[in-house]
């Protein structure tokens, strides 16, 4: 691939202000709700690292990269040549990826000695991409070079980056594996109803030490005074929660809902198509995936075993069901919670009983509509589903599980 082809995806090389015409930037600026993930400030943009950025489909990883580029271009000291973005969906192999990066770096190094920030979007779509990155760093080292690799699979990029010993960030003590998830409920309140969030902020609940202390008190069965003072907001917060159980905090769904008080069929369909594209790339069958997702949705909130799920499908092997379920977990579609042995304080992964939840309300409604009634009105069915208190309880259990998993990470951050 020649330099002119690379320049198409990097128009700021010729004109800094062209970033403002980028479709993702324009969509962001025109949206009624604008979300800048807190994750942004934790990306190691000034380190010699290979960094992975993972998260569900349609969560906003590509938009985040473009916002980072715009931020960089806003600094007078930034040379636009030092910023390289490439969407990897049309790259066929690690060898081709290596050639692309070589063309860029040969040109960029001839014109600028600054740190190069390389953003490779959806790199997991490239066969054997690891070999291309490894060869590049073996040949050139990663001095004065930052690479950010994005993907929609929780394990593949992380494991592959870890196979690059000495090339990822350990040498500078830098955490390099980042996960971008949809907005938490607190973020949703802050962004869409700031007047309701103002009280929480007044009580210091936007500050991590206070928030953490309240959380740990709740785990002990104690009611913090800050939570007691929020009780007058219960009715308003419940209304906001009902919205969250429809939009899930995914920005394209949130903005559709805020603009038109509904979510278009195309938003649901876009998620399903991109997800099934990933399923196909992993060598799995869409029909089997559909059956297993329908079974997981039907049993959400109930104890299951892989054998019991077999009864809801025509799949013969419980092992196949387990493999697909774990694939959905790694693709940020489902959370699987295992039996906890309180005597040992550990999860018993071999225990037959477990629970599985779709990780996010919007994703839940998209998958439920697609697997049960693909010709229906997904938004209408989502509202009908959440109007039932028993269904709402199951969804709240899923949301709580997701938020507890995030809280556990915040208490003990680790790659």
VENJO-V51155 format. One record per backbone hydrogen bond with DSSP energy under -0.5 kcal/mol. CO is the residue of the C=O (numbers start at 1). NH is the residue of the N-H. If there is no record, write none. Layout:
co->CO nh->NH
co->CO nh->NH
//
This chain:
co->2 nh->6
co->3 nh->7
co->4 nh->8
co->5 nh->8
co->5 nh->9
co->6 nh->9
co->7 nh->10
co->10 nh->13
co->11 nh->14
co->11 nh->15
co->15 nh->18
co->16 nh->19
co->17 nh->20
co->18 nh->21
co->19 nh->22
co->22 nh->26
co->23 nh->27
co->24 nh->28
co->25 nh->29
co->26 nh->30
co->27 nh->31
co->28 nh->31
co->33 nh->35
co->34 nh->36
co->35 nh->37
co->37 nh->40
co->38 nh->41
co->39 nh->42
co->40 nh->43
co->43 nh->45
co->44 nh->47
co->47 nh->49
co->49 nh->51
co->49 nh->147
co->51 nh->149
co->52 nh->178
co->53 nh->151
co->54 nh->180
co->56 nh->59
co->60 nh->64
co->61 nh->65
co->62 nh->66
co->63 nh->67
co->64 nh->68
co->65 nh->69
co->66 nh->70
co->67 nh->71
co->68 nh->72
co->69 nh->73
co->70 nh->74
co->72 nh->75
co->75 nh->78
co->78 nh->80
co->79 nh->82
co->80 nh->83
co->82 nh->84
co->82 nh->117
co->84 nh->119
co->86 nh->88
co->86 nh->121
co->87 nh->90
co->88 nh->91
co->92 nh->127
co->93 nh->97
co->94 nh->98
co->95 nh->99
co->96 nh->100
co->97 nh->101
co->98 nh->102
co->99 nh->103
co->100 nh->104
co->101 nh->105
co->102 nh->106
co->103 nh->107
co->104 nh->108
co->105 nh->109
co->106 nh->110
co->107 nh->111
co->108 nh->111
co->108 nh->112
co->115 nh->117
co->116 nh->118
co->116 nh->146
co->117 nh->84
co->117 nh->119
co->118 nh->120
co->118 nh->148
co->119 nh->86
co->119 nh->121
co->120 nh->123
co->120 nh->150
co->121 nh->88
co->122 nh->125
co->123 nh->126
co->125 nh->127
co->126 nh->129
co->127 nh->94
co->128 nh->131
co->128 nh->132
co->129 nh->133
co->130 nh->134
co->131 nh->135
co->132 nh->136
co->133 nh->137
co->134 nh->138
co->135 nh->139
co->136 nh->140
co->137 nh->141
co->142 nh->145
co->144 nh->116
co->146 nh->118
co->147 nh->51
co->148 nh->120
co->149 nh->53
co->150 nh->123
co->150 nh->124
co->151 nh->55
co->153 nh->157
co->155 nh->159
co->156 nh->160
co->157 nh->161
co->158 nh->162
co->159 nh->163
co->160 nh->163
co->161 nh->164
co->163 nh->165
co->164 nh->167
co->168 nh->50
co->169 nh->172
co->169 nh->174
co->170 nh->173
co->176 nh->52
co->176 nh->178
co->178 nh->54
co->179 nh->181
co->184 nh->188
co->185 nh->189
co->186 nh->190
co->187 nh->191
co->188 nh->192
co->189 nh->193
co->193 nh->196
co->193 nh->197
co->194 nh->198
co->195 nh->199
co->196 nh->200
co->197 nh->201
co->198 nh->202
co->199 nh->203
co->200 nh->205
co->201 nh->204
co->204 nh->207
co->207 nh->211
co->208 nh->212
co->209 nh->213
co->210 nh->214
co->211 nh->215
co->212 nh->216
co->213 nh->217
co->214 nh->218
co->215 nh->219
co->216 nh->220
co->217 nh->222
co->218 nh->221
co->222 nh->224
co->224 nh->228
co->225 nh->229
co->226 nh->230
co->227 nh->230
co->227 nh->231
co->228 nh->231
co->230 nh->233
co->231 nh->234
co->233 nh->237
co->234 nh->238
co->235 nh->239
co->236 nh->240
co->237 nh->241
co->238 nh->242
co->239 nh->243
co->240 nh->244
co->241 nh->245
co->243 nh->246
co->243 nh->247
co->244 nh->248
co->247 nh->250
co->249 nh->183
co->250 nh->253
co->250 nh->254
co->251 nh->255
co->252 nh->256
co->253 nh->257
co->254 nh->258
co->255 nh->259
co->256 nh->260
co->256 nh->262
co->257 nh->261
co->264 nh->267
co->264 nh->268
co->265 nh->269
co->266 nh->270
co->267 nh->271
co->268 nh->272
co->269 nh->273
co->270 nh->274
co->271 nh->275
co->272 nh->276
co->273 nh->277
co->274 nh->278
co->275 nh->279
co->276 nh->280
co->277 nh->281
co->278 nh->282
co->279 nh->284
co->280 nh->283
co->285 nh->289
co->286 nh->290
co->287 nh->291
co->288 nh->292
co->289 nh->293
co->290 nh->294
co->291 nh->295
co->292 nh->296
co->293 nh->297
co->294 nh->298
co->295 nh->299
co->297 nh->300
co->299 nh->302
co->304 nh->354
co->305 nh->309
co->306 nh->310
co->307 nh->311
co->308 nh->311
co->309 nh->312
co->310 nh->313
co->316 nh->318
co->317 nh->321
co->318 nh->322
co->319 nh->323
co->320 nh->324
co->321 nh->325
co->322 nh->326
co->323 nh->327
co->324 nh->328
co->325 nh->329
co->326 nh->330
co->327 nh->331
co->328 nh->333
co->328 nh->334
co->329 nh->332
co->330 nh->154
co->333 nh->359
co->335 nh->337
co->335 nh->357
co->337 nh->355
co->339 nh->341
co->339 nh->348
co->340 nh->342
co->341 nh->344
co->341 nh->345
co->341 nh->346
co->346 nh->341
co->347 nh->349
co->348 nh->339
co->348 nh->351
co->353 nh->339
co->354 nh->304
co->355 nh->337
co->356 nh->301
co->357 nh->335
co->360 nh->364
co->361 nh->365
co->362 nh->366
co->363 nh->367
co->364 nh->368
co->365 nh->369
co->366 nh->370
co->367 nh->371
co->368 nh->372
co->368 nh->373
co->369 nh->373
co->373 nh->376
co->376 nh->378
co->377 nh->381
co->378 nh->382
co->379 nh->383
co->380 nh->384
co->381 nh->385
co->382 nh->386
co->383 nh->387
co->385 nh->388
co->387 nh->389
co->388 nh->392
co->389 nh->393
co->390 nh->394
co->391 nh->395
co->392 nh->396
co->393 nh->397
co->394 nh->398
co->395 nh->399
co->396 nh->400
co->397 nh->401
co->398 nh->402
co->399 nh->403
co->400 nh->404
co->401 nh->405
co->402 nh->406
co->403 nh->407
co->404 nh->408
co->405 nh->409
co->406 nh->410
co->407 nh->411
co->408 nh->412
//
